[in-house]
């Protein structure tokens, strides 16, 4: 079901599928996998098999039942473009999003190639933002040009967890960049200069920059709770959102 979100860059989550499989280093300490185990333990519907991929068509209509304009993160507990999600089902998800123009839908994937393949045959609704995860150079950066080739009103990058210095990369055609460090007991550290490099390139390209969190490792290199580390960069909260033309 759709639920209020603690994710700083969205308002609600909507999960018409749940579960996933790991495909790159960013998946190593997947928060959704941990959460799925907890939900299974307390008997929440949809998680009877833990983190195994499952389609939940009974959830498809949820956004249509909400009139208040809302920003939805689609599939916070899965990847809509997982290889085992049929295009027929993804079409149903996109149909719902098109029928709810009062809402904004944020769709994030690590499977950029499959997203591009699907989008070649459709007109992406104006209220659907498409994004890819960029955790490192080898796996993350190659997703950016694939995303750039998709005709969407907003294209965004989720640079979380940021696992290394990304160096220089092309932000043309990208409207929004989110950066964050990893959280949890096994979190890998994120260095301040890696964040600053991304922010500098966003500033140069006039791309909206959103700093989500330091995570378990603070700017000072010390390990503590993500709440204690906070989300300030140089003493300031950076929470720009993309500028979107009226529909």
N, C-alpha and C positions, 0 to 999 in steps of 0.2 A: 504494500500500500504506500501511497505518498505520505511522506513524513516531513516535519520541520527539520531543517538541517543545521548542524553546527559548523558546516563548512563555510568559511568566511565569504566566499565569492558566489554563493547561491542562496536560495531561500528554502526550497523544498527539494526532496529527492523523489524520483519516480523510477521504480524498478520493474518494468515488464519482463525482464529476465533477471536471474540471479546466478551466481557461480561463474567460474572462469578457469583458465589454465595459464601457467606462467610461460612467457615467451622472451623475456629480456631481463637484464639485471634490475630494472626498476620494480620488477614483480617480486623480488626475493623476499621481502618482509611485508607482503601485501596486507594492508589494514582490513580489507574486505574479507579476506580469508579468515582472519582472526575473529572478526565480528560474526561471520557465518557460523563458526563453531559455537560461539556463545548463544546465538539465536537458536541453533539446533538444540542446545542443551536445555533451553527453557521452552521448547516446543512451539516456536513460531512457525506458522505455515509458510511453506516455500523453502524451508531449510532442513527438511527431513533428511536430505542426503548431504547435509553440510554445504560444501562449496562446489559441488558438482553442478554443471550447467543445467539450468531448468528454465523453460519458457513458462510464463504465467499470464496467459491471455485474459484471465479474469481481472487483471489489473489494467488492461489497456484503456478502459474508459475513464479512469480516475481523473485525469486533467479536464475532461469535458464536463465533469460535475462541479468544477470550481470556477466561479465567475470572476472572482478577484484576480486582477493581473498578477502573475507570480513568475518568478524565475525558477525553473526546474533544472536540476542536474539529472540527466537521463542515465539510468543504470550506474549509480554509485557503487553497486554491489556486483557489477558484471562488466562486460564489454559488448555493446550492441553488435559490433562487427566481428564477433568470435566466429570462427570457421563453421561451428555447428549451429549457428543461428541462421535459418533459411532466409534468403532474400524475401520470400513471400511474407514471412513474419515481420521483417524489417519494414516492408512496405506498409504493413498494418500500423506499425509504430509511427511512421512518417505521416500516414493519413490522419491519425489522431492529432499529431502536432499541427498539421495544416488546418484542421477543423477547430483548433483552439488558438486563434490569432491574438487573443488577449494575453496569452502567456509567452514567455521566452524560454526556449529549450536549449540547454547546453549539452552537446553530445561529444564525449571525449573517448578516444580510442588509442590503442597501441598498434592496431592493425590498419594502418593508413592505406595500404594497397587495396584492401577489401572495401574500405569506405569509398575510395575513389572509383572502384569498379561499380559499386552500387549507384553512386551519384551520377555516373555517366548517362544513366538511363532516365533520370528524373530532373525536375526543377526543384531545387532545394527550397523549401518554404522560407520566406523572409524572416520569420521568427525563430528559425533554427540556427544556432551557432555551432560550428563544427571545429573540433580541436584534436590535437595529438599530444601525446606525452613525449617529453624530451628529457631523458635522464642523463645521457652521456653523449659522447661524439659518435661512437660506433653504431649504436642502435637508435638513438634519438634524433640526431641531426638529419639522417636520410629521410625521416618522415616529413620534414618541413616542406621540401619541394613538392612532395606528393599532395600535401594539404593545399599548397598554394595553387595547384592546378584544378582545384574544385571550386565551382562557382557558388559561393555562399556569401551572405551579407556580412557575416562576422566569422573570421578564422582566427583561432587562438591556440596558444601553446601552454601546456601545463608542465613547467620545468620543475617537477617534483616527483620523487626526491632528486635534487641536484647532486650528482655523485662525483663530478669532476669539473674542471675548468672547460667550458665549451669552446674557448677560443673565439675567433671571429666567425659569424654566420649571417646569412642573408635573411633580413626581416621584411623584405618587400612582399606586399600582399597579406601581411599578418597584421591584425588589428589589436591584439591583446596578448600579454604574456603574464602568466602567473608563476611565481617562484616560491619554492618552499623546501625546507629540510625534512628529513625523515624523523619519525617519532617511534617510540616503543623501546623495549629493552635491548633489542639487537640493532638499533638504528646506527646507520653509518654517518659520520660527520660531514657537515657542509661548511666550507671555508668562506669567510666574508668576501674575499677577493673574487671568488667565483660568482657570487651574487652581484657584486659591484660591476663586474664585466658585463653581465646580462643587462643590468639597469642602464649602464652607459650606452650600450647599443640600442636599447629601447628609446632612450632620450634622443640619440642621434637620428633615429628613424621615425621619431614622433609616434611611437607605439605605446599604448596605455600599459603601464607597469603596475602589477599588483603583487606585493610581498605578503605571502600567506602566513609564514611562520619560520622560526629557526628550527623548531623540532626539539629533539632530545639534546642536541649539542648547541650550546649558546655561541654567540659571536666571539666570546672569549675562549672558546675551545673547551669549556667545562660542561660536563654532563649533568643534567638536572631535568625536572619536568618541563614539558613544552610550554605549559602555562607560565612557569617561572621565567623561561627564556623569552617569552613574548613574541612579538612580531614587528618590533621597531628596527629600522635600519637607519643608522646615524641619528638616532633619537626621534625619528619620525615614522609615522604609519603611512605606507604607500599603498593606496587602495583605489587607484584609477580603474574605471570601467571603460569599455570601448564606447565611442560615440556612434550611436545608431540613428540613422535617418528615420523619421516617422513612417509607419507602414501606410 
